């Protein structure tokens, strides 16, 4: 595909994602964190990138340090069955 098609589809998916986020916040009854603090616009995507990197096995030392402080991830069996 041409660059224009990729760019348009990327921007379109970005806009749809933001719309879905705002719909979710509406149903949740809470406003997005970045409304009060603009740094949320940076922290949110950074959090997702770090979580993905840890999931892919990168920075195992960092993951071990985090889990030593706060504990590992546990799945609630009652919620997992629902």
N, C-alpha and C positions, 0 to 999 in steps of 0.2 A: 504494500500500500504506500501511497505517497505520504510525505511528512505532514501535509495539511490534514489528511484523514486521521493519522495518529494523534496529532495535536488536538484536533477537534474532539475526537473520542475521549482523550485523556481529560480535557477540560470539562466535557460533558459528564463524565463519570465523577469528577471532583465535585461539580455542582450538585449532582444527584446525591452524592454522599453527604454533603452539607445539609441538603434538604431533609434527608432521612434523619440526620442527627437532630435537627431542630424539631422534627415531628416527635422523635423519641423524648426529647426534653419536655415538650408540651405535655405528652401523656404522663411523664414522670412528675410533672408539676414543679420542676426546678429549672432555673436558667443555667446556661452553660457557664463554666468556671471563668472563661476568658472575658465574660461581660464585666466582671468586677476587677479582674487582673489580667492584663494583656499578656503576661508571661505564660499564661495557660496555652496560648497559641503555639508556644515553643515547647513547653514541657510535655503536652499531650503527644504530639508526634514523636518526640524524643523518647518518651516512655515506651511507645509501640516499637520503635527501632531497637531499643535495648532488650525488650522482652523477646523479640524475634531473634536477635543475636544470641541471647542466652539459650533459647530453644534450639538453635542450630548448633549448639555446643561451643560457641565462641566464648572467650573470657571465663573459663571454668573457675579460675581463681576468684574472680569477682563474685560469681554465683555462690561459691562456697562461703565467702565472707558475708554475703547478704543472708544466706540461710543460717549461718552461725549466730547472727544477731537476731533475726526474726523468726527463724524456723522454716522448715520446708513447706511446700504446698500440700495441703490435705484436701481430699474430696469428701464432702459430707454425703454419706451413703443415702440418707433420706432425700436429699435434693437431687442426687444423681439418678435415682429411680423415677423421679417425677417427670 
